[in-house]
Amino acid sequence: MVQELVPHSIDKGEMKMFTVYYLDGKNVLLNQLRKSVPNEGEEVRIKGRKGKVTSVMAVEESKIHVQVELESVNKAKLAAEDDKKKKKKR
């Protein structure tokens, strides 16, 4: 369904633009005005976090919802690194 929306040939110099909403569950992570739509399985990077496109759904002709699964951040490791920075040498 989405493949039909992506222009393969450009007629008269006009390029179709899509509003792409990147979602993690029901949370909107990012919305972009793009010339192309990401494919399922494509690797993406949003706000410094790596993720993978799980599904692409066309809501309207130019409005696309892209479900993304982000890699989880190990907070225990980050907290341990912060403790090292906070120690003061006397």
C-alpha positions in Angstrom: 0.0 0.0 0.0 2.8 2.5 0.9 4.9 1.4 -2.1 2.3 3.0 -4.4 2.7 6.4 -2.6 6.5 6.5 -3.2 7.2 8.2 -6.5 9.6 6.2 -8.7 9.6 8.7 -11.6 9.3 12.4 -11.3 6.8 14.0 -13.6 7.2 17.7 -14.6 9.7 18.3 -11.8 7.2 17.9 -9.1 8.1 15.9 -6.0 5.5 14.4 -3.6 6.1 15.2 0.0 5.0 13.1 2.9 4.4 13.9 6.6 6.0 11.0 8.4 5.2 10.4 12.1 7.6 8.1 13.9 5.8 6.4 16.8 6.9 4.2 19.7 3.6 2.6 20.8 1.3 5.6 21.1 4.1 8.1 21.7 5.1 10.4 18.9 8.9 10.5 18.8 9.3 12.7 15.7 7.4 14.0 12.7 9.2 15.0 9.5 8.3 16.3 6.1 10.1 13.9 3.7 10.4 13.1 0.0 10.5 9.3 0.7 8.9 6.9 3.1 11.1 4.6 5.2 10.7 0.8 4.6 10.0 -1.9 7.1 13.2 -3.3 8.7 15.1 -0.1 8.0 17.5 1.2 10.7 16.7 4.7 11.9 18.3 7.0 14.5 15.9 9.3 16.4 17.1 11.8 19.0 20.4 9.9 19.4 18.8 6.5 19.9 19.0 3.6 17.4 15.8 1.9 16.3 14.2 -0.3 13.7 11.1 0.3 11.6 8.5 -2.3 12.5 5.5 -1.2 10.4 4.5 1.5 8.0 0.9 2.6 7.6 -0.6 5.3 5.3 -3.3 7.2 7.2 -4.0 9.6 4.4 -2.5 10.2 1.0 0.5 12.2 2.4 0.3 11.3 6.1 2.3 8.2 7.1 2.6 6.5 10.5 5.8 4.6 11.1 6.1 2.3 14.1 9.6 2.2 15.5 11.1 -0.1 18.1 14.0 1.6 19.9 16.9 -0.2 21.5 16.6 -0.1 25.3 19.2 1.9 27.3 20.9 0.1 30.2 20.4 2.7 33.0 22.5 0.8 35.5 25.6 1.1 33.3 25.0 4.8 32.8 24.5 5.4 36.6 27.8 3.6 37.3 29.6 5.9 34.8 28.1 8.9 36.6 29.4 7.7 40.0 33.0 7.6 38.6 32.7 11.2 37.4 31.4 12.5 40.8 34.3 11.2 42.9 36.6 13.9 44.0 40.3 13.3 44.6 41.7 14.9 47.7 
